[in-house]
């Protein structure tokens, strides 16, 4: 069984652990229908359209009152 020859320093340990905390911000583009920011190649969360077609139903706060 492999055993480390030397103790890993706190600096090396923290550098290794820091790589897991890097989170990439999603690339946002404006929706061609409504102009709201959306993730490419997904249905728009604001209007529910993708490539000009209605994919999902979007409930508005005014409709629920």
mmJSON file of the N, C-alpha and C atoms, coordinates in Angstrom:
{"data_MODEL":{"atom_site":{
"group_PDB":["ATOM","ATOM","ATOM","ATOM","ATOM","ATOM","ATOM","ATOM","ATOM","ATOM","ATOM","ATOM","ATOM","ATOM","ATOM","ATOM","ATOM","ATOM","ATOM","ATOM","ATOM","ATOM","ATOM","ATOM","ATOM","ATOM","ATOM","ATOM","ATOM","ATOM","ATOM","ATOM","ATOM","ATOM","ATOM","ATOM","ATOM","ATOM","ATOM","ATOM","ATOM","ATOM","ATOM","ATOM","ATOM","ATOM","ATOM","ATOM","ATOM","ATOM","ATOM","ATOM","ATOM","ATOM","ATOM","ATOM","ATOM","ATOM","ATOM","ATOM","ATOM","ATOM","ATOM","ATOM","ATOM","ATOM","ATOM","ATOM","ATOM","ATOM","ATOM","ATOM","ATOM","ATOM","ATOM","ATOM","ATOM","ATOM","ATOM","ATOM","ATOM","ATOM","ATOM","ATOM","ATOM","ATOM","ATOM","ATOM","ATOM","ATOM","ATOM","ATOM","ATOM","ATOM","ATOM","ATOM","ATOM","ATOM","ATOM","ATOM","ATOM","ATOM","ATOM","ATOM","ATOM","ATOM","ATOM","ATOM","ATOM","ATOM","ATOM","ATOM","ATOM","ATOM","ATOM","ATOM","ATOM","ATOM","ATOM","ATOM","ATOM","ATOM","ATOM","ATOM","ATOM","ATOM","ATOM","ATOM","ATOM","ATOM","ATOM","ATOM","ATOM","ATOM","ATOM","ATOM","ATOM","ATOM","ATOM","ATOM","ATOM","ATOM","ATOM","ATOM","ATOM","ATOM","ATOM","ATOM","ATOM","ATOM","ATOM","ATOM","ATOM","ATOM","ATOM","ATOM","ATOM","ATOM","ATOM","ATOM","ATOM","ATOM","ATOM","ATOM","ATOM","ATOM","ATOM","ATOM","ATOM","ATOM","ATOM","ATOM","ATOM","ATOM","ATOM","ATOM","ATOM","ATOM","ATOM","ATOM","ATOM","ATOM","ATOM","ATOM","ATOM","ATOM","ATOM","ATOM","ATOM","ATOM","ATOM","ATOM","ATOM","ATOM","ATOM"],
"id":[1,2,3,4,5,6,7,8,9,10,11,12,13,14,15,16,17,18,19,20,21,22,23,24,25,26,27,28,29,30,31,32,33,34,35,36,37,38,39,40,41,42,43,44,45,46,47,48,49,50,51,52,53,54,55,56,57,58,59,60,61,62,63,64,65,66,67,68,69,70,71,72,73,74,75,76,77,78,79,80,81,82,83,84,85,86,87,88,89,90,91,92,93,94,95,96,97,98,99,100,101,102,103,104,105,106,107,108,109,110,111,112,113,114,115,116,117,118,119,120,121,122,123,124,125,126,127,128,129,130,131,132,133,134,135,136,137,138,139,140,141,142,143,144,145,146,147,148,149,150,151,152,153,154,155,156,157,158,159,160,161,162,163,164,165,166,167,168,169,170,171,172,173,174,175,176,177,178,179,180,181,182,183,184,185,186,187,188,189,190,191,192,193,194,195],
"type_symbol":["N","C","C","N","C","C","N","C","C","N","C","C","N","C","C","N","C","C","N","C","C","N","C","C","N","C","C","N","C","C","N","C","C","N","C","C","N","C","C","N","C","C","N","C","C","N","C","C","N","C","C","N","C","C","N","C","C","N","C","C","N","C","C","N","C","C","N","C","C","N","C","C","N","C","C","N","C","C","N","C","C","N","C","C","N","C","C","N","C","C","N","C","C","N","C","C","N","C","C","N","C","C","N","C","C","N","C","C","N","C","C","N","C","C","N","C","C","N","C","C","N","C","C","N","C","C","N","C","C","N","C","C","N","C","C","N","C","C","N","C","C","N","C","C","N","C","C","N","C","C","N","C","C","N","C","C","N","C","C","N","C","C","N","C","C","N","C","C","N","C","C","N","C","C","N","C","C","N","C","C","N","C","C","N","C","C","N","C","C","N","C","C","N","C","C"],
"label_atom_id":["N","CA","C","N","CA","C","N","CA","C","N","CA","C","N","CA","C","N","CA","C","N","CA","C","N","CA","C","N","CA","C","N","CA","C","N","CA","C","N","CA","C","N","CA","C","N","CA","C","N","CA","C","N","CA","C","N","CA","C","N","CA","C","N","CA","C","N","CA","C","N","CA","C","N","CA","C","N","CA","C","N","CA","C","N","CA","C","N","CA","C","N","CA","C","N","CA","C","N","CA","C","N","CA","C","N","CA","C","N","CA","C","N","CA","C","N","CA","C","N","CA","C","N","CA","C","N","CA","C","N","CA","C","N","CA","C","N","CA","C","N","CA","C","N","CA","C","N","CA","C","N","CA","C","N","CA","C","N","CA","C","N","CA","C","N","CA","C","N","CA","C","N","CA","C","N","CA","C","N","CA","C","N","CA","C","N","CA","C","N","CA","C","N","CA","C","N","CA","C","N","CA","C","N","CA","C","N","CA","C","N","CA","C","N","CA","C","N","CA","C","N","CA","C","N","CA","C"],
"label_alt_id":[null,null,null,null,null,null,null,null,null,null,null,null,null,null,null,null,null,null,null,null,null,null,null,null,null,null,null,null,null,null,null,null,null,null,null,null,null,null,null,null,null,null,null,null,null,null,null,null,null,null,null,null,null,null,null,null,null,null,null,null,null,null,null,null,null,null,null,null,null,null,null,null,null,null,null,null,null,null,null,null,null,null,null,null,null,null,null,null,null,null,null,null,null,null,null,null,null,null,null,null,null,null,null,null,null,null,null,null,null,null,null,null,null,null,null,null,null,null,null,null,null,null,null,null,null,null,null,null,null,null,null,null,null,null,null,null,null,null,null,null,null,null,null,null,null,null,null,null,null,null,null,null,null,null,null,null,null,null,null,null,null,null,null,null,null,null,null,null,null,null,null,null,null,null,null,null,null,null,null,null,null,null,null,null,null,null,null,null,null,null,null,null,null,null,null],
"label_comp_id":["UNK","UNK","UNK","UNK","UNK","UNK","UNK","UNK","UNK","UNK","UNK","UNK","UNK","UNK","UNK","UNK","UNK","UNK","UNK","UNK","UNK","UNK","UNK","UNK","UNK","UNK","UNK","UNK","UNK","UNK","UNK","UNK","UNK","UNK","UNK","UNK","UNK","UNK","UNK","UNK","UNK","UNK","UNK","UNK","UNK","UNK","UNK","UNK","UNK","UNK","UNK","UNK","UNK","UNK","UNK","UNK","UNK","UNK","UNK","UNK","UNK","UNK","UNK","UNK","UNK","UNK","UNK","UNK","UNK","UNK","UNK","UNK","UNK","UNK","UNK","UNK","UNK","UNK","UNK","UNK","UNK","UNK","UNK","UNK","UNK","UNK","UNK","UNK","UNK","UNK","UNK","UNK","UNK","UNK","UNK","UNK","UNK","UNK","UNK","UNK","UNK","UNK","UNK","UNK","UNK","UNK","UNK","UNK","UNK","UNK","UNK","UNK","UNK","UNK","UNK","UNK","UNK","UNK","UNK","UNK","UNK","UNK","UNK","UNK","UNK","UNK","UNK","UNK","UNK","UNK","UNK","UNK","UNK","UNK","UNK","UNK","UNK","UNK","UNK","UNK","UNK","UNK","UNK","UNK","UNK","UNK","UNK","UNK","UNK","UNK","UNK","UNK","UNK","UNK","UNK","UNK","UNK","UNK","UNK","UNK","UNK","UNK","UNK","UNK","UNK","UNK","UNK","UNK","UNK","UNK","UNK","UNK","UNK","UNK","UNK","UNK","UNK","UNK","UNK","UNK","UNK","UNK","UNK","UNK","UNK","UNK","UNK","UNK","UNK","UNK","UNK","UNK","UNK","UNK","UNK"],
"label_asym_id":["A","A","A","A","A","A","A","A","A","A","A","A","A","A","A","A","A","A","A","A","A","A","A","A","A","A","A","A","A","A","A","A","A","A","A","A","A","A","A","A","A","A","A","A","A","A","A","A","A","A","A","A","A","A","A","A","A","A","A","A","A","A","A","A","A","A","A","A","A","A","A","A","A","A","A","A","A","A","A","A","A","A","A","A","A","A","A","A","A","A","A","A","A","A","A","A","A","A","A","A","A","A","A","A","A","A","A","A","A","A","A","A","A","A","A","A","A","A","A","A","A","A","A","A","A","A","A","A","A","A","A","A","A","A","A","A","A","A","A","A","A","A","A","A","A","A","A","A","A","A","A","A","A","A","A","A","A","A","A","A","A","A","A","A","A","A","A","A","A","A","A","A","A","A","A","A","A","A","A","A","A","A","A","A","A","A","A","A","A","A","A","A","A","A","A"],
"label_entity_id":["1","1","1","1","1","1","1","1","1","1","1","1","1","1","1","1","1","1","1","1","1","1","1","1","1","1","1","1","1","1","1","1","1","1","1","1","1","1","1","1","1","1","1","1","1","1","1","1","1","1","1","1","1","1","1","1","1","1","1","1","1","1","1","1","1","1","1","1","1","1","1","1","1","1","1","1","1","1","1","1","1","1","1","1","1","1","1","1","1","1","1","1","1","1","1","1","1","1","1","1","1","1","1","1","1","1","1","1","1","1","1","1","1","1","1","1","1","1","1","1","1","1","1","1","1","1","1","1","1","1","1","1","1","1","1","1","1","1","1","1","1","1","1","1","1","1","1","1","1","1","1","1","1","1","1","1","1","1","1","1","1","1","1","1","1","1","1","1","1","1","1","1","1","1","1","1","1","1","1","1","1","1","1","1","1","1","1","1","1","1","1","1","1","1","1"],
"label_seq_id":[1,1,1,2,2,2,3,3,3,4,4,4,5,5,5,6,6,6,7,7,7,8,8,8,9,9,9,10,10,10,11,11,11,12,12,12,13,13,13,14,14,14,15,15,15,16,16,16,17,17,17,18,18,18,19,19,19,20,20,20,21,21,21,22,22,22,23,23,23,24,24,24,25,25,25,26,26,26,27,27,27,28,28,28,29,29,29,30,30,30,31,31,31,32,32,32,33,33,33,34,34,34,35,35,35,36,36,36,37,37,37,38,38,38,39,39,39,40,40,40,41,41,41,42,42,42,43,43,43,44,44,44,45,45,45,46,46,46,47,47,47,48,48,48,49,49,49,50,50,50,51,51,51,52,52,52,53,53,53,54,54,54,55,55,55,56,56,56,57,57,57,58,58,58,59,59,59,60,60,60,61,61,61,62,62,62,63,63,63,64,64,64,65,65,65],
"pdbx_PDB_ins_code":[null,null,null,null,null,null,null,null,null,null,null,null,null,null,null,null,null,null,null,null,null,null,null,null,null,null,null,null,null,null,null,null,null,null,null,null,null,null,null,null,null,null,null,null,null,null,null,null,null,null,null,null,null,null,null,null,null,null,null,null,null,null,null,null,null,null,null,null,null,null,null,null,null,null,null,null,null,null,null,null,null,null,null,null,null,null,null,null,null,null,null,null,null,null,null,null,null,null,null,null,null,null,null,null,null,null,null,null,null,null,null,null,null,null,null,null,null,null,null,null,null,null,null,null,null,null,null,null,null,null,null,null,null,null,null,null,null,null,null,null,null,null,null,null,null,null,null,null,null,null,null,null,null,null,null,null,null,null,null,null,null,null,null,null,null,null,null,null,null,null,null,null,null,null,null,null,null,null,null,null,null,null,null,null,null,null,null,null,null,null,null,null,null,null,null],
"Cartn_x":[0.85,0.0,0.893,0.579,1.396,1.152,2.243,2.183,3.0,2.491,3.263,4.563,5.646,6.941,7.033,6.423,6.437,5.018,4.841,3.542,3.254,2.042,1.65,1.48,2.139,2.057,0.656,0.317,-1.011,-1.194,-0.122,-0.206,-0.561,0.14,-0.13,-1.534,-1.932,-3.262,-4.334,-4.151,-5.141,-5.202,-4.062,-4.048,-4.845,-4.669,-5.401,-6.9,-7.285,-8.708,-9.359,-8.582,-9.132,-9.61,-9.068,-9.454,-10.911,-11.465,-12.851,-13.845,-13.375,-14.272,-14.435,-13.738,-13.827,-15.129,-16.019,-17.308,-17.368,-17.662,-17.744,-19.132,-19.152,-20.412,-20.985,-22.275,-22.83,-22.838,-22.603,-22.626,-24.083,-24.441,-25.808,-25.901,-26.95,-27.224,-28.643,-28.952,-30.325,-31.259,-32.447,-33.464,-33.903,-33.962,-34.376,-35.845,-36.658,-38.081,-38.37,-37.872,-38.229,-37.048,-35.804,-34.641,-34.095,-34.737,-34.243,-32.983,-32.045,-30.853,-31.214,-30.601,-30.874,-29.616,-29.569,-28.469,-28.702,-27.67,-27.872,-28.303,-29.053,-29.538,-30.457,-31.181,-32.183,-33.42,-34.556,-35.767,-35.643,-36.156,-36.072,-36.946,-36.412,-37.231,-38.287,-38.096,-39.051,-40.259,-40.011,-41.13,-41.426,-40.516,-40.76,-40.585,-39.921,-39.752,-38.329,-38.215,-36.92,-37.007,-36.133,-36.103,-37.457,-38.107,-39.363,-40.592,-40.436,-41.578,-41.825,-43.092,-43.465,-43.213,-42.289,-41.904,-42.55,-42.484,-43.022,-44.049,-44.984,-45.938,-45.302,-45.402,-44.826,-45.969,-46.044,-47.094,-46.583,-47.404,-47.043,-47.678,-47.089,-47.669,-49.062,-49.35,-50.661,-51.757,-51.408,-52.401,-52.834,-51.989,-52.321,-53.191,-53.32,-54.114,-55.588],
"Cartn_y":[-1.179,0.0,1.24,2.199,3.413,4.324,4.853,5.755,6.997,8.208,9.404,9.44,9.853,9.913,11.149,12.263,13.509,14.021,14.806,15.417,16.474,16.528,17.536,18.866,19.906,21.21,21.79,22.703,23.307,24.099,24.682,25.431,24.516,23.404,22.449,21.86,21.558,21.017,22.016,23.293,24.307,24.597,24.543,24.734,23.627,22.395,21.269,21.414,21.822,21.955,23.147,24.189,25.391,25.135,24.117,23.828,23.406,22.844,22.392,23.534,24.694,25.803,26.765,26.531,27.416,27.108,28.085,27.915,28.866,28.341,29.17,29.806,31.075,31.786,31.385,31.051,30.635,31.787,31.446,32.431,32.795,34.059,34.494,35.3,35.046,35.785,36.322,37.425,37.924,37.027,36.826,36.029,36.781,36.109,36.806,37.228,36.594,36.93,38.077,37.958,38.955,39.808,39.399,40.185,39.909,39.031,38.683,37.829,37.939,37.081,35.624,34.746,33.313,32.533,31.269,30.379,29.887,29.9,29.454,27.988,27.675,26.323,25.79,26.677,26.306,27.149,26.696,27.495,28.705,29.845,31.077,30.939,31.224,31.109,32.204,33.312,34.418,34.212,33.81,33.674,32.226,31.291,29.879,29.472,30.284,29.961,29.493,28.622,28.152,28.039,28.74,28.783,29.185,30.146,30.683,29.871,28.74,27.894,27.958,27.94,27.925,26.532,26.412,25.115,24.89,25.888,25.743,26.836,26.543,27.545,28.367,29.671,30.553,31.263,31.094,31.775,33.137,34.137,35.494,35.795,36.674,36.993,37.615,38.35,38.968,37.925,36.808,35.789,35.017,34.924,34.141,34.905,36.217,37.009,36.968],
"Cartn_z":[0.0,0.0,0.0,-0.845,-0.955,0.237,0.77,1.91,1.567,1.842,1.539,2.339,1.681,2.355,3.237,2.802,3.556,3.741,4.77,5.036,3.961,3.474,2.497,3.213,2.703,3.345,3.187,4.078,4.018,2.736,2.217,0.968,-0.203,-0.319,-1.397,-1.266,-0.045,0.195,-0.225,0.144,-0.183,-1.677,-2.351,-3.801,-4.482,-4.012,-4.582,-4.347,-3.166,-2.84,-3.533,-3.823,-4.44,-5.866,-6.533,-7.909,-7.997,-6.922,-6.936,-6.748,-6.296,-6.007,-7.165,-8.274,-9.424,-10.167,-10.194,-10.843,-12.025,-13.197,-14.397,-14.489,-14.821,-15.005,-16.361,-16.448,-17.732,-18.725,-19.984,-21.045,-21.328,-21.189,-21.406,-22.695,-23.456,-24.681,-24.6,-25.291,-25.261,-26.067,-25.554,-26.242,-27.503,-28.658,-29.871,-29.849,-29.005,-28.946,-27.987,-26.743,-25.721,-25.261,-25.579,-25.206,-23.819,-23.052,-21.712,-21.834,-20.869,-20.927,-20.699,-21.506,-21.413,-21.76,-21.347,-21.683,-23.113,-23.97,-25.348,-25.432,-26.461,-26.753,-25.661,-24.989,-23.988,-24.248,-23.783,-23.876,-22.961,-23.411,-22.622,-21.382,-20.181,-18.976,-18.882,-19.591,-19.502,-20.418,-21.674,-22.625,-22.988,-22.718,-22.977,-24.421,-25.24,-26.652,-26.93,-27.951,-28.425,-29.93,-30.626,-32.091,-32.665,-32.025,-32.529,-32.183,-31.516,-31.158,-29.661,-29.27,-27.859,-27.306,-26.362,-25.81,-24.447,-23.579,-22.24,-21.977,-21.089,-20.659,-19.532,-19.652,-18.655,-17.954,-16.644,-15.879,-15.451,-15.619,-15.217,-13.862,-13.073,-11.76,-11.867,-12.964,-13.118,-13.349,-14.035,-14.342,-13.106,-12.102,-10.92,-9.925,-10.097,-9.158,-9.47],
"occupancy":[1.0,1.0,1.0,1.0,1.0,1.0,1.0,1.0,1.0,1.0,1.0,1.0,1.0,1.0,1.0,1.0,1.0,1.0,1.0,1.0,1.0,1.0,1.0,1.0,1.0,1.0,1.0,1.0,1.0,1.0,1.0,1.0,1.0,1.0,1.0,1.0,1.0,1.0,1.0,1.0,1.0,1.0,1.0,1.0,1.0,1.0,1.0,1.0,1.0,1.0,1.0,1.0,1.0,1.0,1.0,1.0,1.0,1.0,1.0,1.0,1.0,1.0,1.0,1.0,1.0,1.0,1.0,1.0,1.0,1.0,1.0,1.0,1.0,1.0,1.0,1.0,1.0,1.0,1.0,1.0,1.0,1.0,1.0,1.0,1.0,1.0,1.0,1.0,1.0,1.0,1.0,1.0,1.0,1.0,1.0,1.0,1.0,1.0,1.0,1.0,1.0,1.0,1.0,1.0,1.0,1.0,1.0,1.0,1.0,1.0,1.0,1.0,1.0,1.0,1.0,1.0,1.0,1.0,1.0,1.0,1.0,1.0,1.0,1.0,1.0,1.0,1.0,1.0,1.0,1.0,1.0,1.0,1.0,1.0,1.0,1.0,1.0,1.0,1.0,1.0,1.0,1.0,1.0,1.0,1.0,1.0,1.0,1.0,1.0,1.0,1.0,1.0,1.0,1.0,1.0,1.0,1.0,1.0,1.0,1.0,1.0,1.0,1.0,1.0,1.0,1.0,1.0,1.0,1.0,1.0,1.0,1.0,1.0,1.0,1.0,1.0,1.0,1.0,1.0,1.0,1.0,1.0,1.0,1.0,1.0,1.0,1.0,1.0,1.0,1.0,1.0,1.0,1.0,1.0,1.0],
"B_iso_or_equiv":[0.0,0.0,0.0,0.0,0.0,0.0,0.0,0.0,0.0,0.0,0.0,0.0,0.0,0.0,0.0,0.0,0.0,0.0,0.0,0.0,0.0,0.0,0.0,0.0,0.0,0.0,0.0,0.0,0.0,0.0,0.0,0.0,0.0,0.0,0.0,0.0,0.0,0.0,0.0,0.0,0.0,0.0,0.0,0.0,0.0,0.0,0.0,0.0,0.0,0.0,0.0,0.0,0.0,0.0,0.0,0.0,0.0,0.0,0.0,0.0,0.0,0.0,0.0,0.0,0.0,0.0,0.0,0.0,0.0,0.0,0.0,0.0,0.0,0.0,0.0,0.0,0.0,0.0,0.0,0.0,0.0,0.0,0.0,0.0,0.0,0.0,0.0,0.0,0.0,0.0,0.0,0.0,0.0,0.0,0.0,0.0,0.0,0.0,0.0,0.0,0.0,0.0,0.0,0.0,0.0,0.0,0.0,0.0,0.0,0.0,0.0,0.0,0.0,0.0,0.0,0.0,0.0,0.0,0.0,0.0,0.0,0.0,0.0,0.0,0.0,0.0,0.0,0.0,0.0,0.0,0.0,0.0,0.0,0.0,0.0,0.0,0.0,0.0,0.0,0.0,0.0,0.0,0.0,0.0,0.0,0.0,0.0,0.0,0.0,0.0,0.0,0.0,0.0,0.0,0.0,0.0,0.0,0.0,0.0,0.0,0.0,0.0,0.0,0.0,0.0,0.0,0.0,0.0,0.0,0.0,0.0,0.0,0.0,0.0,0.0,0.0,0.0,0.0,0.0,0.0,0.0,0.0,0.0,0.0,0.0,0.0,0.0,0.0,0.0,0.0,0.0,0.0,0.0,0.0,0.0],
"pdbx_formal_charge":[null,null,null,null,null,null,null,null,null,null,null,null,null,null,null,null,null,null,null,null,null,null,null,null,null,null,null,null,null,null,null,null,null,null,null,null,null,null,null,null,null,null,null,null,null,null,null,null,null,null,null,null,null,null,null,null,null,null,null,null,null,null,null,null,null,null,null,null,null,null,null,null,null,null,null,null,null,null,null,null,null,null,null,null,null,null,null,null,null,null,null,null,null,null,null,null,null,null,null,null,null,null,null,null,null,null,null,null,null,null,null,null,null,null,null,null,null,null,null,null,null,null,null,null,null,null,null,null,null,null,null,null,null,null,null,null,null,null,null,null,null,null,null,null,null,null,null,null,null,null,null,null,null,null,null,null,null,null,null,null,null,null,null,null,null,null,null,null,null,null,null,null,null,null,null,null,null,null,null,null,null,null,null,null,null,null,null,null,null,null,null,null,null,null,null],
"auth_seq_id":[1,1,1,2,2,2,3,3,3,4,4,4,5,5,5,6,6,6,7,7,7,8,8,8,9,9,9,10,10,10,11,11,11,12,12,12,13,13,13,14,14,14,15,15,15,16,16,16,17,17,17,18,18,18,19,19,19,20,20,20,21,21,21,22,22,22,23,23,23,24,24,24,25,25,25,26,26,26,27,27,27,28,28,28,29,29,29,30,30,30,31,31,31,32,32,32,33,33,33,34,34,34,35,35,35,36,36,36,37,37,37,38,38,38,39,39,39,40,40,40,41,41,41,42,42,42,43,43,43,44,44,44,45,45,45,46,46,46,47,47,47,48,48,48,49,49,49,50,50,50,51,51,51,52,52,52,53,53,53,54,54,54,55,55,55,56,56,56,57,57,57,58,58,58,59,59,59,60,60,60,61,61,61,62,62,62,63,63,63,64,64,64,65,65,65],
"auth_comp_id":["UNK","UNK","UNK","UNK","UNK","UNK","UNK","UNK","UNK","UNK","UNK","UNK","UNK","UNK","UNK","UNK","UNK","UNK","UNK","UNK","UNK","UNK","UNK","UNK","UNK","UNK","UNK","UNK","UNK","UNK","UNK","UNK","UNK","UNK","UNK","UNK","UNK","UNK","UNK","UNK","UNK","UNK","UNK","UNK","UNK","UNK","UNK","UNK","UNK","UNK","UNK","UNK","UNK","UNK","UNK","UNK","UNK","UNK","UNK","UNK","UNK","UNK","UNK","UNK","UNK","UNK","UNK","UNK","UNK","UNK","UNK","UNK","UNK","UNK","UNK","UNK","UNK","UNK","UNK","UNK","UNK","UNK","UNK","UNK","UNK","UNK","UNK","UNK","UNK","UNK","UNK","UNK","UNK","UNK","UNK","UNK","UNK","UNK","UNK","UNK","UNK","UNK","UNK","UNK","UNK","UNK","UNK","UNK","UNK","UNK","UNK","UNK","UNK","UNK","UNK","UNK","UNK","UNK","UNK","UNK","UNK","UNK","UNK","UNK","UNK","UNK","UNK","UNK","UNK","UNK","UNK","UNK","UNK","UNK","UNK","UNK","UNK","UNK","UNK","UNK","UNK","UNK","UNK","UNK","UNK","UNK","UNK","UNK","UNK","UNK","UNK","UNK","UNK","UNK","UNK","UNK","UNK","UNK","UNK","UNK","UNK","UNK","UNK","UNK","UNK","UNK","UNK","UNK","UNK","UNK","UNK","UNK","UNK","UNK","UNK","UNK","UNK","UNK","UNK","UNK","UNK","UNK","UNK","UNK","UNK","UNK","UNK","UNK","UNK","UNK","UNK","UNK","UNK","UNK","UNK"],
"auth_asym_id":["A","A","A","A","A","A","A","A","A","A","A","A","A","A","A","A","A","A","A","A","A","A","A","A","A","A","A","A","A","A","A","A","A","A","A","A","A","A","A","A","A","A","A","A","A","A","A","A","A","A","A","A","A","A","A","A","A","A","A","A","A","A","A","A","A","A","A","A","A","A","A","A","A","A","A","A","A","A","A","A","A","A","A","A","A","A","A","A","A","A","A","A","A","A","A","A","A","A","A","A","A","A","A","A","A","A","A","A","A","A","A","A","A","A","A","A","A","A","A","A","A","A","A","A","A","A","A","A","A","A","A","A","A","A","A","A","A","A","A","A","A","A","A","A","A","A","A","A","A","A","A","A","A","A","A","A","A","A","A","A","A","A","A","A","A","A","A","A","A","A","A","A","A","A","A","A","A","A","A","A","A","A","A","A","A","A","A","A","A","A","A","A","A","A","A"],
"auth_atom_id":["N","CA","C","N","CA","C","N","CA","C","N","CA","C","N","CA","C","N","CA","C","N","CA","C","N","CA","C","N","CA","C","N","CA","C","N","CA","C","N","CA","C","N","CA","C","N","CA","C","N","CA","C","N","CA","C","N","CA","C","N","CA","C","N","CA","C","N","CA","C","N","CA","C","N","CA","C","N","CA","C","N","CA","C","N","CA","C","N","CA","C","N","CA","C","N","CA","C","N","CA","C","N","CA","C","N","CA","C","N","CA","C","N","CA","C","N","CA","C","N","CA","C","N","CA","C","N","CA","C","N","CA","C","N","CA","C","N","CA","C","N","CA","C","N","CA","C","N","CA","C","N","CA","C","N","CA","C","N","CA","C","N","CA","C","N","CA","C","N","CA","C","N","CA","C","N","CA","C","N","CA","C","N","CA","C","N","CA","C","N","CA","C","N","CA","C","N","CA","C","N","CA","C","N","CA","C","N","CA","C","N","CA","C","N","CA","C","N","CA","C","N","CA","C","N","CA","C"],
"pdbx_PDB_model_num":[1,1,1,1,1,1,1,1,1,1,1,1,1,1,1,1,1,1,1,1,1,1,1,1,1,1,1,1,1,1,1,1,1,1,1,1,1,1,1,1,1,1,1,1,1,1,1,1,1,1,1,1,1,1,1,1,1,1,1,1,1,1,1,1,1,1,1,1,1,1,1,1,1,1,1,1,1,1,1,1,1,1,1,1,1,1,1,1,1,1,1,1,1,1,1,1,1,1,1,1,1,1,1,1,1,1,1,1,1,1,1,1,1,1,1,1,1,1,1,1,1,1,1,1,1,1,1,1,1,1,1,1,1,1,1,1,1,1,1,1,1,1,1,1,1,1,1,1,1,1,1,1,1,1,1,1,1,1,1,1,1,1,1,1,1,1,1,1,1,1,1,1,1,1,1,1,1,1,1,1,1,1,1,1,1,1,1,1,1,1,1,1,1,1,1]
}}}
